[in-house]
Amino acid sequence: MLAAMAATDLRNLLERAQSSPEEAQSELVAIASEIERELRSGEYAASPDELHAIDAAMASVDLGEAATDADVEAAFAKFRR
């Protein structure tokens, strides 16, 4: 079911993109091409922003700042809606 939803979402996105400005269409193609390259290579190169977020999270854990089980469950519940 999830795959069917994703395929429908993708078709809808591509239909909407056809009426987007050419620059936006080019950006969408570039992003999709990058994702495709990463999937084929089996490797992912994190962006500098992602690396910074990872470093910050690891520093928080090193300081003993970690989410409780209740915090994690609340976060997941928020995204399940």
N, C-alpha and C positions, 0 to 999 in steps of 0.2 A: 504494500500500500504506500509506503514512504517513497519508493522509487517512482511509482506512478504520479504521486504528488510532485516530486521533484521534476519529473519530465514535463508535467503540465505547467509548473512554475517557469521552467526554462523556456518553453514555447511561448508563454505569455510575455516573458521578458523580451524575447527576441522580436516579437510582434511590436511591442512598445518601442523598442530600440530603433526600429525602421523609421519612426517619425522624429527621432532625436537628431540634434545637430551632428554634422559629420565628425566634428572633433570628439564628441561623446561616443559615437560609434567606433571611432578608431581606438579610443581608450578601452572600450569594452572588448574589442578584438585583442588588444595587447594583453589585457588582464587574463582573458580566457586562454590565450596562447601560452602565457607564463604558467598558468595552472596545468595545462596539458603537458608542458615540458617537465614540470615537477612530478606529475603522476607517472610519466614514462620513465623518468630517471630513477624513481624510487627514493630520491633525496629531496629534502626541503631546506632551503637557505633562509633563515630568519632575517627579517629586516632589522636595521639598527633600533627602531622603536620597540620591536618585539624582544630583542635581546636586552634592552634596557628594562622592559617590564619583567622579564625573567630574572634579571639580576636583582631588581627591587624586591621581587617576591622571595627570592632565596635569602636576601638579607633579612627580611621580616621573619622568615622561619628560623634563621640563625639567632635572632633576638627572642625567640620563643613565641612569636606572634603567629598563631595558627588558628584557623577556623575550627569551631567546635562541630561536632556531628550535627547539632541542631542548626548551626549557621549554614552548613553545607546542604542539609535537607531543605531549608528555607529558600536557598538560592535555586536549587533544582525545581522546587515547587513553583517558583516565580516563572521559570521558563517553560513549565509544562502547560501553563494556561493557554 
